[in-house]
Amino acid sequence: INTYPGKKKLILSGFHEAALAAFGVQKRLHPDKKVHLQYTTTSPLMHQRLGVGDE
C-alpha cells in the first residue's frame, strides 16, 4: 500500500502508481536504456503485436 501527502483514494491513482512503479523497475534493471512509449491507439508496432488490422 502506498501513501504520501495529498494521496487520493482513486482507482485512477492506482493505475498511475502502477505505471510509475513499472518505469522505476525498468530504470533500475536497465539504467542506460531509453524507454520508448507505445500507445495501443496509435502505434503500428503495438497493432501488429496485438493482431489488430488496418480496418
C-alpha positions in Angstrom: 0.0 0.0 0.0 1.3 3.4 -1.0 0.8 6.6 0.9 2.0 10.1 0.6 0.8 13.7 1.4 -2.2 14.6 -0.8 -2.8 11.0 -2.0 -6.4 10.4 -3.2 -8.1 7.1 -2.8 -9.0 6.7 -6.5 -8.7 3.7 -8.9 -7.1 6.2 -11.3 -4.3 6.8 -8.8 -3.7 3.1 -8.5 -3.2 2.8 -12.3 -0.9 5.8 -12.3 1.2 4.4 -9.4 1.5 1.0 -11.2 2.9 2.8 -14.3 5.3 4.8 -12.1 6.4 1.5 -10.4 7.0 -0.2 -13.8 9.0 2.7 -15.1 11.1 2.7 -11.8 11.8 -1.1 -12.2 12.8 -0.6 -15.8 15.2 2.2 -14.9 16.8 0.1 -12.2 17.2 -3.0 -14.4 18.4 -1.1 -17.5 19.7 2.3 -16.3 21.2 3.2 -19.7 18.3 2.0 -21.8 15.8 4.6 -23.0 12.1 3.7 -22.7 10.1 4.1 -25.8 6.4 4.6 -25.0 4.0 2.7 -27.3 0.3 3.6 -27.3 -2.2 0.9 -28.4 -4.4 3.5 -30.1 -1.7 4.9 -32.4 1.3 2.5 -32.5 1.7 0.3 -35.7 4.1 -1.9 -33.7 1.5 -2.4 -30.9 -1.2 -3.1 -33.5 0.9 -5.7 -35.1 1.7 -7.4 -31.8 -1.9 -7.3 -30.8 -3.1 -8.7 -34.1 -5.1 -5.5 -34.9 -5.5 -4.9 -38.6 -5.9 -1.7 -40.5 -9.6 -1.9 -41.0 
